[in-house]
Amino acid sequence: MSSRPVQDPAIGTALGDEVHPAFGVAVVTRRHGTGRSLFQSDLLHNETVSLSVHEATRGRDLNHDSVHPRQVLVEIEMSLTQWGSLVSSIGLGSGVPVTIRRTEHEPSVPEIPHQPRTAENLREVREVTDRMYARVKEATAALHEAIHAKKGVRATKEALSALENAVAHVGSNAQFAVDSLVEASEQVVAQARADIEAHVLEVVRLTGAGPSIEASLFDAPALPGPATS
């Protein structure tokens, strides 16, 4: 059982509405407009979902309750992909990235600059390949020096071993960097697909247009054997 204190609602407005610190309203809206930058999204979004939580009051009239949203406590904006992840991952993972647009104490949160994370992935891949190339180049130079300077069999073997070790690490390091880039690219494609599908559905809703393609209707051939009911 909760250890929080229990508090009765109080009359707190000129209209006689009830107020209570726990009264709240959640409002979900669909936003349309010019491309907006969102946290952890590489795209500029024209279609987004906004979720706001308000304080609320409760009125009573004609034997019915009426709930009225008041001050905004927090407002967040999400891409359609983020919204889908939020509603389908209850209790899973560590949460879904969202963009905070407004809080109780900050009515206008500053915008996020558009800085695609795929650019960061590309930079990291470039750094990895540069390090690998430098290591192989250094090991190759050491082997050449050991051979041409006639440093002996032991020094040559050590230089050759260092070169082989550098080359052996190229594959795994490069594969990890490429896999990370591919994963980031797939996330961007998923985000774009969700936005495109949402736009198409909205156009269909507004225009009443039917689908541009349909599957052909055909009778499946009867299978051999006794017919079943």
C-alpha positions in Angstrom: 0.0 0.0 0.0 1.3 3.5 -0.9 2.8 5.5 2.0 1.9 8.8 0.4 -0.5 11.0 2.3 -4.1 11.2 1.1 -5.5 14.6 0.3 -9.1 15.5 -0.6 -9.8 17.7 -3.6 -10.4 21.3 -2.9 -12.5 24.0 -4.6 -9.9 26.1 -6.3 -11.4 28.1 -9.2 -14.0 30.8 -9.5 -16.3 28.4 -11.3 -16.2 26.0 -8.4 -14.0 23.3 -10.0 -12.1 20.9 -7.9 -8.3 21.0 -7.8 -5.8 18.4 -6.5 -2.0 18.0 -7.0 -2.6 14.6 -8.6 -5.2 15.7 -11.2 -3.7 15.6 -14.7 -4.5 15.3 -18.3 -2.4 13.8 -21.1 -2.9 15.2 -24.6 -1.6 13.6 -27.8 -1.7 15.7 -31.0 -0.4 15.3 -34.5 1.8 18.1 -35.8 2.3 19.2 -39.4 4.8 21.8 -40.6 8.3 22.5 -41.9 11.1 20.1 -41.1 12.0 19.9 -37.4 15.1 18.5 -35.8 14.4 15.9 -33.1 16.7 14.3 -30.5 18.3 11.1 -31.8 16.9 11.4 -35.3 18.9 12.1 -38.5 15.9 13.4 -40.4 14.0 16.7 -40.5 10.4 15.8 -39.7 7.3 17.4 -41.2 5.0 15.0 -39.3 5.5 14.5 -35.6 3.5 13.5 -32.5 3.3 15.7 -29.5 2.5 14.5 -26.0 1.8 17.1 -23.3 0.9 16.5 -19.6 -1.2 19.2 -17.9 -2.5 20.0 -14.5 -6.2 19.5 -14.4 -9.4 20.6 -12.6 -12.7 18.7 -12.3 -16.1 20.3 -12.6 -19.5 19.0 -12.1 -22.5 20.0 -14.2 -25.8 18.3 -15.2 -24.8 15.2 -13.3 -21.6 14.8 -15.3 -17.9 15.4 -14.6 -15.9 17.6 -16.8 -12.1 17.6 -16.8 -10.3 20.7 -17.9 -6.5 20.9 -18.7 -4.7 23.7 -17.1 -1.0 24.5 -16.9 1.4 22.5 -19.0 3.8 20.4 -16.8 5.8 19.0 -19.7 5.5 18.7 -23.5 7.5 16.4 -25.6 7.7 15.8 -29.4 8.5 12.6 -31.2 9.0 11.3 -34.6 6.4 8.8 -35.8 9.0 6.0 -35.3 9.8 7.2 -31.8 6.1 7.3 -31.0 5.6 3.7 -32.3 8.5 2.5 -30.3 7.1 4.2 -27.2 3.7 2.6 -27.3 5.0 -0.8 -28.3 7.9 -1.2 -25.8 6.2 -0.9 -22.5 8.5 -2.2 -19.8 11.2 -2.9 -22.3 14.7 -1.3 -22.7 15.8 2.0 -21.1 13.3 4.2 -22.8 12.7 6.0 -26.1 14.5 9.3 -27.0 12.1 12.3 -27.2 12.5 16.0 -27.7 11.5 18.2 -24.7 9.6 21.3 -26.0 8.2 22.8 -22.9 8.3 22.3 -19.1 6.6 23.9 -16.1 9.6 26.2 -15.6 10.8 26.5 -19.2 7.9 27.6 -21.5 10.1 27.6 -24.6 13.0 25.1 -24.6 15.7 25.9 -27.2 15.7 24.1 -30.5 18.2 21.3 -31.3 20.6 21.9 -34.1 20.3 19.4 -37.0 23.4 17.2 -36.5 22.8 13.8 -38.1 24.4 11.0 -36.1 25.3 9.2 -39.3 27.9 11.9 -39.8 29.4 10.9 -36.4 29.4 7.2 -37.5 31.2 8.2 -40.7 33.8 10.1 -38.8 34.4 7.2 -36.5 34.8 4.8 -39.4 37.3 7.2 -41.0 39.3 7.3 -37.7 39.3 3.6 -37.4 40.5 3.1 -41.0 43.2 5.8 -40.5 44.5 4.1 -37.4 44.6 0.7 -39.0 46.4 2.1 -42.1 48.9 3.9 -39.9 49.6 0.8 -37.9 50.1 -1.4 -40.9 52.3 1.3 -42.6 54.4 1.5 -39.4 54.8 -2.3 -39.2 55.7 -2.5 -42.9 58.3 0.2 -42.5 59.8 -1.6 -39.5 60.0 -4.8 -41.5 61.7 -3.1 -44.5 64.2 -1.5 -42.1 65.0 -4.9 -40.5 65.6 -6.5 -43.8 67.6 -3.7 -45.5 69.6 -2.9 -42.4 70.4 -6.6 -42.0 69.4 -6.5 -38.3 69.3 -10.2 -38.2 66.8 -13.1 -38.2 65.3 -12.3 -34.8 64.6 -8.6 -35.5 63.2 -9.5 -38.9 60.9 -12.1 -37.4 59.7 -9.7 -34.8 58.9 -7.1 -37.4 57.1 -9.6 -39.5 55.1 -10.7 -36.5 54.1 -7.1 -35.8 53.0 -6.7 -39.4 51.0 -9.9 -39.4 49.4 -8.8 -36.1 48.5 -5.4 -37.5 47.0 -7.0 -40.6 45.0 -9.5 -38.5 43.3 -6.8 -36.6 42.2 -4.9 -39.8 39.3 -7.3 -40.5 37.7 -7.3 -37.1 38.1 -3.6 -36.5 36.9 -2.6 -39.9 33.9 -5.0 -39.7 32.8 -3.5 -36.3 33.0 0.0 -37.7 31.1 -0.9 -40.8 28.4 -2.8 -38.8 27.9 0.3 -36.6 27.5 2.4 -39.7 25.0 -0.1 -41.3 23.0 -0.2 -38.1 22.8 3.6 -38.0 21.8 3.7 -41.7 19.0 1.1 -41.1 17.6 3.3 -38.3 17.5 6.3 -40.7 15.7 4.2 -43.3 13.1 3.0 -40.7 12.5 6.6 -39.6 12.0 7.7 -43.2 9.7 4.8 -44.0 7.4 5.7 -41.0 7.2 9.3 -42.1 6.5 8.4 -45.7 3.8 5.9 -44.7 2.2 8.5 -42.4 2.2 11.1 -45.2 0.6 8.6 -47.6 -2.1 7.7 -45.1 -2.8 11.3 -44.4 -3.2 12.1 -48.1 -5.6 9.1 -48.5 -7.6 10.3 -45.5 -7.9 13.9 -46.9 -8.6 13.0 -50.5 -10.5 9.7 -50.2 -8.2 8.3 -52.9 -8.0 4.5 -53.1 -4.8 2.5 -53.3 -2.8 2.9 -56.4 -2.3 -0.9 -56.8 -4.4 -3.9 -55.9 -3.7 -7.6 -55.7 -5.4 -9.7 -58.4 -8.2 -12.0 -57.3 -8.0 -15.6 -58.4 -9.4 -19.0 -57.4 -6.8 -21.3 -55.9 -6.6 -24.6 -57.7 -8.2 -27.5 -55.9 -5.8 -29.8 -54.0 -5.9 -33.5 -54.7 -7.7 -35.6 -52.0 -11.1 -35.7 -50.4 -12.7 -32.3 -50.0 -13.0 -31.0 -46.5 -15.8 -28.8 -45.1 
